[in-house]
Amino acid sequence: MHEARGSFNGYFRSPQGNKDQFTLRQADEQSDEEFVARVLAFSKLLAEKGWSEWYAEEGQTGGEGVARNGNLFEVESIKLAAGGEHPRWVVKGGNFLKYGVTCWPETLEAAGIASKLDPLKENQPSESWLAHYTERQNEEGRWVPDKVVRLERAED
């Protein structure tokens, strides 16, 4: 199975108050516009069934400043972390040299480097790259890296 061209990960509060995560993957034959419409329809269906969007800070109801985006670090290496139906990669660098930050194949493809990576080794870039990542709050309320959402060449 190959990776989807696009995916949506969303956290929602269930009617019982639980934090639930949903992932939708774009079908091969689905256009970007159809996929966005599907995500919006899914979110609307969840709302009709009693789910609401999850915001990390209590009392937040949406708007700017809620998501922890805009973080970045310089890439030291990229390594395949898991195989199977949904392989993921780990990008290491900055404060994340030990465990790294999850990176999905579609992010590597968008950066134009997926085909250049060897899944059997820890790949070290020949150029300087920056990894942009998002954060989420874990069960203890601490902010932790969630996933790399974009890779770009660093300007000299």
C-alpha positions, 0 to 999 in steps of 0.5 A, a space after each residue: 500500500 502506498 501513502 495517500 496524497 493528503 491526510 487530515 488529523 484532527 482532535 475532537 472532544 467526544 460527547 463524554 469528554 474524551 480526546 479522540 483523534 481522527 485521521 482521513 486519508 485522501 483517496 487516489 482518485 479524489 481531487 484536492 477539492 473533493 478531499 477538503 469537502 470530505 473533511 468539512 463534511 466529516 467535521 460537520 457530522 462529528 459536530 452533529 453527533 456531539 463532538 467538538 474541536 479539541 483545543 489544548 488550553 482549557 477555556 479556548 474555543 478556537 481562533 488564533 494562538 490556540 495551535 502550537 505551530 511555527 516551530 522549527 529545527 535544523 535537520 541532522 538526519 531522517 530515518 524510517 521508523 516503521 514499516 507496514 501499511 503506514 510507514 513513518 519517518 523520524 526527523 532528528 535535529 535540534 532538541 530532538 536528536 534522541 527520538 526525533 519528530 514523526 514525519 509522514 511520507 507525503 511531507 517528504 514527497 512535498 519537499 522533493 526528497 522522498 525518493 532520495 532517502 534510503 529506508 535502510 539507513 539514517 540519511 544525513 542531508 548534504 544541504 542544510 534543511 529546516 523542519 517545521 513541526 506542530 506541537 500537541 499537549 500530552 496527557 500530563 499537559 506538557 507540550 510535545 512535538 506532534 509531527 513535521 509538517 514541512 521541510 525546506 532548504 535553509 537559506 545561507 
